[in-house]
Amino acid sequence: DKEKQLARLAKQFTVEHLRAAKNITLKNVKRGKYFRLIADVYIDGVSLGEQLIKQGHAIKYIGKTKKSWC
């Protein structure tokens, strides 16, 4: 339940910032393991990923580790 609540807050943060953006840029676009699109998202020149981390909505992913973030 706590993880779902935190996910909703992260989504809300993301949606608010995307809607308020004047410019959205995708960098390092590629296909992931399951052929999904993966990209670094920049909103008005600022990294969305870094902002999510800074605000406590995300943690850095080092790769291949499934550590609980809640």
C-alpha positions as CSV (number, residue, x, y, z in Angstrom):
1,D,0.0,0.0,0.0
2,K,2.8,2.4,0.9
3,E,4.6,1.7,-2.4
4,K,1.3,2.4,-4.4
5,Q,0.9,5.7,-2.5
6,L,4.5,6.8,-3.2
7,A,4.0,5.8,-6.9
8,R,1.0,8.0,-7.1
9,L,2.9,11.0,-5.7
10,A,5.7,10.4,-8.2
11,K,3.2,10.2,-11.1
12,Q,1.5,13.4,-9.9
13,F,4.9,15.2,-9.7
14,T,5.7,14.0,-13.2
15,V,2.4,15.0,-14.8
16,E,2.4,18.4,-13.2
17,H,5.9,19.2,-14.5
18,L,5.1,17.8,-18.0
19,R,1.9,19.9,-18.3
20,A,3.7,23.1,-17.2
21,A,6.6,22.5,-19.5
22,K,7.4,24.8,-22.4
23,N,9.9,22.4,-23.9
24,I,10.2,18.6,-23.4
25,T,13.4,17.0,-24.8
26,L,14.2,13.3,-25.0
27,K,17.9,12.4,-25.0
28,N,19.7,9.0,-25.3
29,V,16.6,7.4,-26.9
30,K,17.0,3.6,-27.3
31,R,15.1,0.3,-27.0
32,G,15.3,-1.6,-23.7
33,K,15.5,-5.2,-22.8
34,Y,11.8,-5.8,-23.7
35,F,11.9,-3.4,-26.8
36,R,10.4,-0.5,-24.8
37,L,11.6,3.0,-25.5
38,I,14.0,4.3,-22.9
39,A,15.1,8.0,-22.8
40,D,16.4,10.7,-20.6
41,V,13.6,13.3,-20.2
42,Y,14.4,17.0,-19.9
43,I,11.8,19.6,-19.1
44,D,12.8,23.1,-20.0
45,G,16.5,21.9,-19.9
46,V,16.2,20.2,-16.5
47,S,16.5,16.4,-16.1
48,L,13.2,15.0,-14.9
49,G,15.0,12.0,-13.5
50,E,17.3,14.1,-11.4
51,Q,14.3,16.1,-10.1
52,L,12.4,12.9,-9.2
53,I,15.5,11.8,-7.2
54,K,16.0,15.2,-5.6
55,Q,12.4,15.3,-4.4
56,G,12.6,11.8,-3.0
57,H,10.2,10.2,-5.6
58,A,12.9,8.0,-7.1
59,I,16.3,6.4,-6.4
60,K,19.2,5.9,-8.7
61,Y,19.2,2.6,-10.6
62,I,22.6,1.0,-10.8
63,G,21.4,-2.0,-12.8
64,K,20.3,-5.6,-12.1
65,T,19.5,-5.0,-8.5
66,K,16.0,-5.2,-7.1
67,K,16.3,-3.2,-3.8
68,S,13.2,-2.0,-2.1
69,W,12.9,1.8,-2.4
70,C,10.0,2.3,0.1
